[in-house]
Amino acid sequence: MKYINLNKYKFFKIIKHINRIRYNFFKLFKSLNLKSYGFKNFYKFFSFKKHQFRKFYKYPDIRIYNFRKFYKYLDIRIYNFRKFYKFFGFKYHQKTPIYFATVVIFIGFLYLFTPIFYSYDKSKIENIICNDQSIKCVIDGKIKYKFYPTPRIKITNLIIKDTLKKENILLKSNNVIIKISIKNLLDKKKHNFTKIKLSNFEINFNVANLKKYKNIFKKKANFIPVSLSKGKIVFFDGKNYIATIDEVNSDLMFKTSLVETSISGKFLNDDIRISINSEQVDNQDSIKVILKMPKLKLITKAYFFDLKKDEKNTSGNIFIKLNKNKLKAVFDYKDNQVIIRKSQLSNAYANGTIQGKINFLPYFIFDLDVNLNNINFTKLYNSFLALDKKKQQKIFQINNKINGNLILSSDKIYSNYNLIESFESRVEFINGSILIEQLLLNLGKLGAADLLGSINNDGKINHFKFESNVFVDNQKKFLSKFGIYKKRNISSNFFVSGNLDFNNQKITFYEVLGNKKINKENIVFMEKEFNSLLLEDGYKNLFHFPKFKEFIKIIMTE
């Protein structure tokens, strides 16, 4: 810039001189009267017809000239422009982009940093987070502005309470971030909050208030998208603790007449993923829920919608898949219960229908009537035998969170020897134990049998205590079925009580009655034969009819 010092030149004097010349020229032009001059007489001397230009045309023939000598001066490569650049000082302008970028960054930083000097009213921030009358936000910590990595407001110790029962804390979060749009950042009144992020949180979810929670999201368009991370959801039924989902991450998106929620976490030592879409169509609310537990191989899809006649009652349909087991059902939801009105159950072993009441989460509580059209017992038993010893024992170890009543029946049983044609049963699940209140077995023309008992899981010993009655209607067919030909008459009623130890795979008979009570010595003999024939190889021969036939034949002929 030292060679081009623009301050040395007085441009205003130059311009003034140019204006003076222009003024004098126009003054001279006005003094000239072109009409007073006879240019017509002058034009006649320029009659092109009088002159012959053919003689002159031969001189402009460019072919007679050699321009190659002239071309070499047009080659810019022979000129050294570096001296020219040096004269104008272009090397001093190479850092201009850096200066410009530095100014832009500084202005941007100043723009992002300025809101740090603003003061934020807690009540206004609380209203931004909780803009519903049924919940109230309380900020018990500090509010700070942060510009990195994006403009945001950071809050510590946020508490959300129920406005009707202020002692009920719905949510607590140690760290809350409210993201701010970069637009209108300097005007605090025009701040646009784009997202709320909560971390290290705890949500207390009372299943008895499910309807109330849904009403919180009635004004969907007024909510800011919410993201939750590193927290837990605790489920209650009134004041009773139910279960907890740990390591929860969730996103809530609010659109016009639509709420989208996704939840992931840990539940019952398994990963759980829940997707919830709440939508309003024709003034009717509907909710779509998808639940997945990969390790358990459980998929649940449910669609809920409100009945117009009764807003407190919800109906819908559900699809549940657990391994190869599938259930499709139409249900009503009322008083925190799912009432199955119509359903279809199918798997690799049976198909039928289910009716009754059920709660899937967080406790599995049910009161069901399962009516199977048929069951393939042979296929079911072979699948059980294919499991290793540890997995076979775990089948009888029921989770203590599963409780309820089950009425189970089948109109047809398929097996290799068709000893049992159908059955009916009533079973109760209580804190990990199974109580068989009634099991009626239809033996066809042979007769019938019943079974009562319980499978107790106390952590160390897993066993089945039972009592059974066998009723013989046709003695001749019964004896022929088991290959007993020496006896003509047997008791029409047998009673047996005992205990089956699943851990040690051993049976013990307490009492055996026929026409008369069997003595202790014969009972010990029966135990020995049963364990050697039916339990010697584990459960392989427990329901194998030829082995059971051999056992009956031995004790009947002794």
BELKA-V474074 format. One record per run of one state. SS is the DSSP state (~ for helix, > for strand, _ for the rest). FROM is the first residue (numbers start at 0). LEN is the number of residues. If there is no record, write none. Layout:
BEGIN
SS/FROM/LEN + SS/FROM/LEN
END
This chain:
BEGIN
_/0/5 + ~/5/3 + _/8/2 + ~/10/21 + _/31/2 + ~/33/3 + _/36/2 + ~/38/8 + _/46/7 + ~/53/4 + _/57/4 + ~/61/3 + _/64/3 + ~/67/7 + _/74/1 + ~/75/3 + _/78/3 + ~/81/7 + _/88/1 + ~/89/4 + _/93/2 + ~/95/22 + _/117/4 + ~/121/8 + _/129/5 + >/134/5 + _/139/3 + >/142/4 + _/146/5 + >/151/11 + _/162/6 + >/168/12 + _/180/7 + ~/187/3 + _/190/2 + >/192/14 + ~/206/10 + _/216/3 + ~/219/3 + _/222/2 + >/224/13 + _/237/2 + >/239/16 + _/255/2 + >/257/10 + _/267/2 + >/269/12 + _/281/2 + >/283/10 + _/293/4 + >/297/9 + _/306/7 + >/313/9 + _/322/2 + >/324/10 + _/334/2 + >/336/10 + _/346/3 + >/349/10 + _/359/4 + >/363/13 + ~/376/9 + _/385/3 + ~/388/7 + _/395/6 + >/401/9 + _/410/2 + >/412/2 + _/414/7 + >/421/9 + _/430/2 + >/432/10 + _/442/1 + ~/443/3 + >/446/11 + _/457/4 + >/461/11 + _/472/2 + ~/474/7 + _/481/11 + >/492/9 + _/501/4 + >/505/8 + _/513/3 + >/516/1 + _/517/2 + ~/519/15 + _/534/10 + ~/544/13 + _/557/1
END
